[in-house]
Amino acid sequence: MVFGPAFIGLTLILKVLCPLPAGAGCFADYLAVPIFLPLIFVYGIVGKGLVMIHELWFVVLYWSFVGLLSGLIFDLRTRQSPY
């Protein structure tokens, strides 16, 4: 569950520390597209009114859920000790 906020926070910090002007090709610009990609699905289901107000919360919750599921998969995949 720490994956989502850490991923978004790291991208925002990289964007703030980028010495180039906006849209000039910082590394954080390429991370922004996959971060906000789930919003297209949410816009289609819920509509733009509610999503526009709480956009960042939808993104953080989505990536937290993805991190939770991937952590659960890796936890279940590891071999259990017989003791």
Secondary structure by P-SEA (a helix, b strand, c coil): caaaaaaaaaaaaaaaacccccccccaaaaaaaaaacaaaaaaacccccccccaaaaaaaaaaaaaaaaaaaaaaaacccccc
